[in-house]
Amino acid sequence: ANVVWMSERPLAPHRPYLVKHATRQVRAAVREVRSRLNVETLAGEPAAGLRLNEIGVVTLETHAPLCFDPYRRNRTMGAFILIDPMTNETAGAGMILSGGGGGAARGRPN
């Protein structure tokens, strides 16, 4: 998924979050940050996490299946927000690029 990070607290892989997707809310974790967008060159670069206002590509693992469409096909079913469960703050917003097969995450990366 593409994620824009909206929290002062940096995104770190394996920290628990809540994913709000359509009408569902499920527990999740970012398995890995694949890249961060360099806003000057618009190229992806390696990153271990994301800081406030950074955009990156992440692998997200949910604790329950989500039925979704890629964002390019359906904006409603392809978008989500990440919520910090400790503060209830919206930590990030994302667009699903692809998923764990058949349009449902089934607890696998998406």
C-alpha positions as CSV (number, residue, x, y, z in Angstrom):
1,A,0.0,0.0,0.0
2,N,1.0,3.6,-0.5
3,V,0.9,5.4,2.9
4,V,1.2,9.1,3.8
5,W,2.4,9.4,7.4
6,M,0.4,12.0,9.4
7,S,1.8,11.5,13.0
8,E,4.6,13.1,14.9
9,R,5.5,9.7,16.2
10,P,7.4,7.9,13.3
11,L,6.0,4.8,11.7
12,A,8.0,1.7,12.8
13,P,7.5,-1.8,11.4
14,H,5.8,-4.3,13.7
15,R,4.2,-1.7,15.9
16,P,0.5,-2.4,16.3
17,Y,-2.1,-0.2,14.6
18,L,-5.8,-0.3,13.8
19,V,-6.8,-0.2,10.2
20,K,-10.1,1.5,9.4
21,H,-11.3,0.2,6.0
22,A,-14.8,1.0,4.8
23,T,-17.0,0.1,7.8
24,R,-14.5,-2.3,9.4
25,Q,-11.8,-1.8,11.9
26,V,-9.2,-4.5,12.4
27,R,-5.8,-4.9,14.2
28,A,-2.8,-4.7,11.9
29,A,0.9,-4.1,11.7
30,V,3.3,-2.8,9.1
31,R,5.5,-5.7,8.2
32,E,8.0,-3.7,6.3
33,V,8.6,-0.3,4.7
34,R,9.6,-1.1,1.2
35,S,10.5,2.5,0.1
36,R,10.0,6.2,0.8
37,L,9.2,8.7,-1.9
38,N,11.9,11.3,-2.5
39,V,9.8,14.4,-3.2
40,E,12.6,16.1,-5.1
41,T,13.3,13.3,-7.6
42,L,9.9,11.4,-7.2
43,A,12.0,8.2,-7.0
44,G,11.6,5.5,-4.3
45,E,14.5,5.1,-1.9
46,P,15.2,2.6,0.9
47,A,13.7,3.4,4.3
48,A,13.3,1.8,7.7
49,G,10.3,3.9,8.7
50,L,8.3,7.0,7.8
51,R,8.2,10.4,9.5
52,L,5.6,13.2,9.5
53,N,4.4,14.0,6.0
54,E,6.5,11.3,4.3
55,I,5.0,9.0,1.7
56,G,6.1,5.4,1.3
57,V,5.2,1.9,0.1
58,V,4.5,-0.5,2.9
59,T,3.5,-4.2,3.4
60,L,0.6,-4.3,5.8
61,E,-0.5,-7.4,7.7
62,T,-4.0,-7.5,9.1
63,H,-5.3,-9.8,11.9
64,A,-8.6,-10.5,10.0
65,P,-9.4,-10.7,6.3
66,L,-10.4,-7.5,4.4
67,C,-12.4,-7.5,1.2
68,F,-10.9,-4.8,-1.0
69,D,-10.2,-3.5,-4.5
70,P,-7.0,-1.8,-5.5
71,Y,-7.4,2.0,-5.1
72,R,-7.0,2.6,-8.9
73,R,-10.2,0.5,-9.4
74,N,-12.3,1.6,-6.5
75,R,-11.4,4.6,-4.2
76,T,-13.8,3.6,-1.5
77,M,-12.8,-0.1,-1.2
78,G,-9.1,0.7,-1.9
79,A,-8.5,3.3,0.8
80,F,-7.8,3.0,4.6
81,I,-6.5,4.9,7.6
82,L,-4.1,3.7,10.2
83,I,-5.0,4.5,13.8
84,D,-2.6,4.5,16.8
85,P,-4.5,2.3,19.3
86,M,-2.8,4.0,22.3
87,T,-3.9,7.6,21.4
88,N,-6.7,7.0,18.9
89,E,-4.9,9.4,16.6
90,T,-5.1,9.0,12.8
91,A,-1.4,8.1,12.1
92,G,-1.6,7.6,8.4
93,A,-3.8,7.2,5.3
94,G,-3.3,4.7,2.6
95,M,-4.2,3.4,-0.8
96,I,-4.1,-0.3,-1.4
97,L,-2.0,-1.2,-4.4
98,S,-2.4,-5.0,-4.4
99,G,-3.2,-7.8,-1.9
100,G,-2.8,-11.3,-0.6
101,G,-4.8,-12.9,-3.5
102,G,-8.4,-12.9,-4.6
103,G,-9.1,-9.4,-3.3
104,A,-9.0,-10.3,0.4
105,A,-6.0,-9.9,2.6
106,R,-6.8,-13.1,4.6
107,G,-4.3,-12.0,7.2
108,R,-1.5,-11.8,4.7
109,P,0.4,-8.7,3.5
110,N,-1.4,-6.2,1.3
